[in-house]
Amino acid sequence: MKLLITEKQLNSLSRTLLEQQSDKEKIKQLKLDAKNNRDVELSSEVTSHPYYKMFMKKLSDAGKLRFKNASFSYLKKGLTLDDTERIALLDRFAELLNVGGKPKKKYRQAKYVSISGKNMKPEIIEDPTEEEIPTPCPTIEFTIDAIAEGPYKPFENNSYKLGKGLKDDISVLIGDIKGVQNDFNDKIKIKVVKFDVKTSANRILNGGSYRGKSFLKLSEDRAKNVVNYITNALQNIGVEVMSPTVDFKAVNGDGSSGPNPPAPSSLVKDEGESQTVVTDQDRNLFGAPLSSMADYDQFKYCKVELIVSGKVEEENTDDGSVGGSEESKETPQKWKVYLGRRKKIQIRWPDWKIRFRKRYKNPKRKKIKSKHKTACWYG
């Protein structure tokens, strides 16, 4: 006799067998976990609780298994405790003892301590659609501290144009972002989430194309040029760029940082975008002048803080399945601790009913019968 089944029935039968085998393996693993958890030592956060020893001393055997996640029946239901929940149970135990005062007396009267847990009614929560589910992606922070020192110049002298050193730093930044794109096979969408630019000029008299122009004007033009240069470089490799936060006022608030130059260098005064030489200004107005003109390079700088974040663009594989459920369920758990009190000894005597005959000495009344009932109550 041959039994013919369709391919669909065969697949359904195979899935049923696999599920049964999976359930057996799961139960076997739960039993093994329950056995291993009996010897697991609790963390110091739990054992250092002031009521831990009192709690464990009177905790029932079943309660000890549940407290250590060693109860097979509880593991099967998915009821487990972490350290936070254990400490919460210990705190509740302390509250029960201290209600109304006399905690020592209540502890003596407690025959045992027990804990129980149960799964509450699942709460329905909304899930984002499949398109809104965030994919784990890298967040990278870049920092450029371009400070003039020796041959390194963030800007050309008396100009807003970027120096070779700053251009090289920006090229390294762009190269690092390209490396991230290559790691994800160009399936990652990167955008800038933080873009800060700070620029400054030193207080040496402006010359060249900026002769007669203020420090603030020079610092502002440098900041704008840096923003445009970095923005264009990022957009050329497909990075989404946000509007930057720009600070070109520097430390002194007028686009410059550091003290005035030493004598006999000229002192200047800025008014708007104009700059004039003055002789009546205090040379120590912004601090004591430095001894060497080369020391003023450190106040000509450009600082950039850039943070980019990426989102992996997954391929849209339409296989007929419905993706992204609108609702899902979370099963919260509720745990209780309670004290088993010693019952007071009560003695109840049985209800007795005593009957006896009345006896009379008068012989004429021998035939008169009378019954009298007396009930005795005790207890």
C-alpha positions in Angstrom: 0.0 0.0 0.0 1.4 3.3 -1.0 0.6 6.7 0.6 0.7 9.6 -1.7 1.1 13.1 -0.3 1.6 16.4 -2.0 4.7 18.5 -1.6 2.8 21.0 0.5 1.7 18.3 2.9 5.2 17.0 3.1 6.6 20.4 4.0 3.9 20.9 6.7 4.8 17.5 8.2 8.5 18.3 8.2 7.8 21.6 10.0 5.7 19.8 12.6 8.4 17.2 13.3 11.1 19.9 13.5 9.0 21.9 16.0 8.4 18.9 18.2 12.1 18.1 18.1 12.9 21.8 18.9 10.5 21.7 21.9 12.2 18.6 23.3 15.6 20.2 23.0 14.3 23.4 24.6 12.8 21.5 27.6 16.1 19.6 28.0 18.0 22.9 27.9 15.7 24.4 30.5 16.2 21.5 32.9 20.0 21.8 32.5 19.8 25.6 33.1 17.7 25.1 36.2 20.2 22.5 37.5 23.2 24.7 36.8 21.6 27.8 38.3 21.4 26.1 41.7 25.1 26.5 42.3 25.4 30.0 40.8 26.6 32.6 43.3 24.6 35.8 43.4 26.3 39.2 42.8 27.7 41.2 45.6 25.0 43.9 45.1 22.4 41.3 46.2 24.3 39.6 49.0 25.4 42.9 50.5 21.8 44.0 51.0 21.2 44.5 54.8 18.2 42.1 54.8 19.7 39.4 52.5 20.7 37.0 55.3 17.4 37.3 57.1 15.5 36.9 53.9 17.4 33.7 52.8 17.3 32.2 56.3 13.5 31.9 56.2 13.0 31.7 52.4 11.2 28.5 51.5 13.0 25.8 49.4 10.8 26.6 46.4 11.5 30.3 46.9 15.2 29.7 46.9 15.0 28.0 43.5 12.9 30.8 42.1 15.3 33.4 43.6 18.2 31.8 41.8 16.3 31.1 38.6 16.7 27.4 39.3 13.0 26.5 39.2 12.2 24.5 36.0 8.5 25.4 36.2 9.2 29.1 36.3 11.9 28.9 33.6 9.4 27.1 31.4 7.0 30.1 31.8 9.8 32.5 31.1 9.8 33.9 34.7 13.3 34.9 35.7 14.8 37.4 38.1 17.7 39.8 37.5 19.7 41.6 40.2 17.5 44.7 40.0 14.4 42.6 40.6 16.1 40.6 43.4 17.0 43.8 45.2 13.4 45.1 44.8 12.1 41.9 46.5 14.6 42.4 49.4 13.4 46.0 49.7 9.8 44.8 49.8 10.7 42.2 52.4 12.2 45.0 54.5 9.0 47.1 54.1 6.8 44.2 55.3 8.9 43.8 58.4 8.9 47.5 59.2 5.2 48.2 58.7 3.9 49.3 62.1 7.2 48.9 63.8 8.6 46.0 65.7 10.4 44.3 62.8 12.2 41.8 65.0 9.0 40.5 66.5 7.4 40.2 63.0 10.5 38.2 61.8 10.2 35.8 64.8 6.5 35.3 64.1 7.1 34.6 60.4 7.2 30.8 59.9 8.7 31.2 56.4 9.1 33.6 53.5 8.0 32.9 50.0 8.1 34.6 46.6 6.0 34.1 43.6 5.9 35.5 40.1 3.4 35.6 37.2 3.2 36.8 33.7 0.9 39.8 33.4 -1.5 40.4 30.5 0.6 41.3 27.5 0.7 45.0 26.6 0.1 45.9 23.0 2.7 48.4 21.8 3.1 49.9 18.4 6.1 49.0 16.3 7.6 51.1 13.6 7.1 50.0 10.1 9.8 48.1 8.3 11.1 51.3 6.7 11.4 53.0 10.1 13.4 50.2 11.9 16.8 51.7 12.5 19.7 49.6 11.3 22.9 49.5 13.5 25.3 51.9 11.9 28.6 53.6 12.7 28.8 57.1 14.3 32.2 58.6 13.8 33.6 61.8 15.3 36.3 63.8 13.6 38.3 66.7 15.2 40.7 69.0 13.3 42.8 71.3 15.4 44.7 73.2 12.7 47.0 75.6 14.7 49.8 77.4 13.0 53.1 76.0 14.1 56.4 76.1 12.2 55.9 75.1 8.6 52.2 74.1 9.3 49.9 76.9 8.3 46.1 76.5 8.4 45.7 79.7 6.3 47.9 81.7 4.0 49.2 84.9 5.6 46.8 87.8 5.4 44.3 85.7 3.4 41.2 83.6 3.8 42.7 80.8 1.6 43.3 77.5 3.2 46.9 76.4 3.7 48.3 73.1 2.6 48.3 71.7 6.2 44.5 72.3 6.7 43.7 70.9 3.2 45.7 67.7 4.0 43.7 67.3 7.3 40.4 67.6 5.5 41.6 65.1 2.8 42.3 62.6 5.6 38.8 63.2 7.0 37.2 62.6 3.6 39.3 59.5 3.1 38.1 58.0 6.4 34.5 58.5 5.5 35.2 56.9 2.1 36.6 53.9 4.0 33.4 53.5 5.9 31.4 53.6 2.6 33.7 50.9 1.2 33.2 48.7 4.2 29.5 48.7 3.6 29.9 48.3 -0.2 28.5 51.8 -0.7 25.1 50.7 0.8 25.3 53.2 3.6 23.8 56.6 3.7 25.9 59.0 5.7 24.9 62.4 7.1 26.5 65.0 9.2 24.9 65.3 12.7 27.3 67.9 14.1 29.4 70.5 12.3 31.2 73.1 14.4 33.9 75.5 13.0 36.0 78.0 15.0 38.5 80.4 13.5 40.8 83.1 14.8 43.5 85.5 13.7 46.4 86.8 15.8 46.7 90.6 16.7 49.5 91.4 14.3 48.6 94.2 11.9 46.8 92.8 8.8 48.6 93.3 5.5 48.3 92.3 1.9 44.7 92.1 0.6 43.4 92.6 4.1 45.3 95.8 4.9 42.9 98.1 6.5 40.4 95.3 7.2 39.5 94.2 10.7 40.5 90.9 12.4 36.8 90.1 12.6 36.4 90.4 8.8 39.5 88.2 8.3 38.4 85.5 10.7 34.8 85.5 9.3 36.0 85.0 5.7 38.3 82.2 6.8 35.4 80.4 8.6 33.1 80.8 5.6 35.8 79.4 3.3 36.4 76.4 5.5 32.7 75.6 5.7 32.4 75.8 1.9 35.5 73.7 1.3 34.4 70.9 3.7 30.7 71.0 2.5 31.7 70.6 -1.1 34.1 67.8 -0.3 31.5 65.9 1.7 28.7 66.4 -0.9 31.0 65.1 -3.7 31.1 61.7 -2.0 27.3 61.6 -1.2 27.3 62.8 2.4 24.3 64.8 3.6 25.6 68.0 5.2 23.7 70.1 7.8 24.1 73.8 8.5 27.2 74.4 10.6 27.7 76.3 13.8 30.3 78.9 13.2 32.3 81.0 15.7 34.7 83.5 14.2 34.8 86.0 17.1 37.6 84.0 18.8 38.8 84.5 22.3 39.0 88.3 22.3 35.6 88.7 20.8 36.8 90.7 17.8 38.1 87.8 15.6 41.4 87.7 17.3 43.1 85.7 20.1 46.2 86.3 22.2 47.8 89.6 23.4 49.0 92.6 21.4 52.4 92.2 19.7 55.5 93.6 21.5 57.0 97.0 20.8 57.8 98.5 18.4 55.0 96.6 16.4 52.0 98.7 15.7 48.8 98.6 17.7 45.4 98.6 15.9 41.8 99.4 16.5 38.9 97.8 14.7 35.7 99.5 13.9 33.3 97.3 12.0 35.2 95.8 9.0 37.9 98.6 9.1 41.2 98.6 11.0 43.3 101.6 11.9 46.7 102.0 13.6 46.6 103.7 17.0 49.2 104.9 19.5 47.2 105.5 22.6 46.1 101.9 23.2 47.3 99.9 26.2 49.6 97.3 24.9 48.7 95.0 27.8 45.0 95.3 27.1 44.7 91.6 26.1 47.5 90.3 28.3 51.3 90.7 28.4 52.9 90.7 25.0 55.0 87.7 24.0 58.7 88.0 23.4 58.9 86.5 19.9 56.7 87.2 16.9 56.8 83.5 16.0 54.9 82.7 19.3 51.8 84.5 17.8 51.3 81.7 15.2 49.4 79.7 17.8 46.6 82.3 17.8 46.0 81.8 14.1 43.9 78.6 14.0 41.0 76.7 12.6 39.2 74.1 14.8 36.6 71.7 13.2 34.4 69.2 15.0 32.5 66.9 12.7 30.3 64.0 13.7 28.8 61.8 11.0 26.3 59.0 11.3 25.3 56.4 8.8 22.3 54.2 8.1 22.7 51.0 6.1 20.4 50.9 3.1 19.1 47.3 2.9 18.0 45.8 -0.3 14.3 45.5 -0.9 13.8 41.8 -1.4 10.1 41.3 -2.1 9.4 37.6 -1.6 5.7 38.0 -1.0 6.0 38.1 2.8 4.5 40.9 4.8 7.2 42.8 6.7 6.9 45.0 9.7 4.0 44.2 12.0 2.0 47.2 13.3 1.7 45.8 16.8 3.7 43.5 19.0 3.2 42.2 22.5 5.4 42.5 25.6 4.8 40.3 28.5 5.6 42.0 31.8 6.2 40.1 35.0 4.9 40.7 38.5 6.7 39.3 41.6 5.5 39.2 45.2 7.1 38.4 48.5 5.0 37.5 51.5 5.4 36.2 55.1 3.9 32.9 56.3 2.7 33.6 59.8 2.6 31.1 62.6 -1.0 30.4 63.6 -2.0 30.9 67.2 -2.9 27.7 69.0 -6.6 27.4 69.6 -8.4 24.8 71.7 -12.0 24.0 71.0 -13.8 21.7 73.3 -16.6 19.7 72.0 -20.2 20.7 72.7 -21.4 18.4 75.5 -25.0 17.7 76.3 -25.5 16.1 79.7 -28.8 14.3 80.6 -29.7 13.0 84.0 -32.8 11.9 85.8 -34.2 13.9 88.7 -34.7 11.6 91.8 -37.2 12.4 94.4 -37.4 11.0 98.0 -41.1 11.1 98.0 -42.1 7.5 97.0 -45.4 8.8 95.6 -43.6 10.5 92.8 -41.5 7.6 91.6 -43.5 7.3 88.4 -43.0 10.9 87.5 -40.2 11.1 85.0 -38.5 14.3 84.1 -35.5 15.1 81.9 -33.3 18.2 82.1 -30.8 19.1 79.5 -27.7 21.1 80.4 -25.3 22.4 77.6 -21.7 23.1 78.6 -19.7 25.3 76.2 -15.9 25.7 76.3 -13.5 27.4 74.1 
